Amino acid sequence: MSTPGLPVSKTSWLRTIQAVLWSFVGLRKNAEYQQDIEKLNPFHIIGVAIGAALLFVLGLIALVNWVVVQPTGL
């Protein structure tokens, strides 16, 4: 975890994003999971996970709207 008052490094955020995306896919080595537990801030993980889930849902909504609006070529 980071020390209060010090800025969080970019690599920590990138590692958090990577961990969340791998968890969405469901493929993760146990050793990497253990490293993430030791090094990553749980509040960052929750924030990134909520953001990623929101982007995923909005992407699905946009895809469905795009498919429905497409003219049929019958």
C-alpha positions as CSV (number, residue, x, y, z in Angstrom):
1,M,0.0,0.0,0.0
2,S,1.1,3.5,-0.5
3,T,2.1,5.9,2.3
4,P,-0.5,8.6,3.1
5,G,0.5,11.9,1.7
6,L,2.7,10.5,-1.1
7,P,1.4,10.3,-4.7
8,V,0.5,6.9,-6.0
9,S,2.8,5.8,-8.8
10,K,1.5,5.2,-12.3
11,T,2.7,1.6,-12.2
12,S,0.4,0.9,-9.3
13,W,-2.6,2.1,-11.2
14,L,-1.6,0.2,-14.3
15,R,-1.1,-2.9,-12.2
16,T,-4.5,-2.4,-10.6
17,I,-6.2,-2.0,-14.0
18,Q,-4.4,-5.1,-15.2
19,A,-5.5,-7.1,-12.2
20,V,-9.1,-6.0,-12.6
21,L,-9.2,-6.9,-16.3
22,W,-7.6,-10.3,-15.7
23,S,-10.3,-10.9,-13.1
24,F,-13.0,-10.0,-15.6
25,V,-11.6,-12.7,-17.9
26,G,-11.2,-15.2,-15.1
27,L,-7.7,-16.2,-15.9
28,R,-5.2,-15.6,-13.2
29,K,-2.2,-17.4,-11.7
30,N,-2.3,-17.9,-8.0
31,A,1.2,-16.4,-7.6
32,E,0.2,-13.2,-9.3
33,Y,-3.0,-13.1,-7.3
34,Q,-1.0,-13.3,-4.1
35,Q,1.3,-10.5,-5.3
36,D,-1.7,-8.3,-6.0
37,I,-3.1,-8.9,-2.6
38,E,0.1,-7.8,-1.0
39,K,0.8,-4.7,-3.2
40,L,-2.5,-3.2,-4.4
41,N,-4.9,-0.9,-2.6
42,P,-8.3,-2.5,-2.2
43,F,-10.0,0.9,-2.7
44,H,-8.3,1.3,-6.0
45,I,-9.3,-2.1,-7.1
46,I,-13.0,-1.4,-6.2
47,G,-12.9,2.0,-8.1
48,V,-11.3,0.5,-11.2
49,A,-13.7,-2.5,-11.1
50,I,-16.8,-0.2,-10.9
51,G,-15.4,1.9,-13.8
52,A,-14.6,-1.1,-15.9
53,A,-18.1,-2.6,-15.3
54,L,-19.7,0.7,-16.2
55,L,-17.7,0.9,-19.4
56,F,-18.6,-2.7,-20.3
57,V,-22.4,-2.1,-19.7
58,L,-22.3,1.2,-21.7
59,G,-20.4,-0.6,-24.5
60,L,-23.1,-3.3,-24.6
61,I,-25.9,-0.7,-24.7
62,A,-24.1,1.1,-27.6
63,L,-23.6,-2.1,-29.5
64,V,-27.3,-3.1,-29.1
65,N,-28.4,0.4,-30.2
66,W,-26.1,0.2,-33.2
67,V,-27.4,-3.2,-34.3
68,V,-31.0,-2.3,-33.9
69,V,-30.7,0.9,-36.0
70,Q,-28.9,-0.9,-38.8
71,P,-31.2,-1.3,-41.9
72,T,-32.1,-4.8,-42.9
73,G,-30.9,-5.9,-46.3
74,L,-33.8,-8.2,-47.2
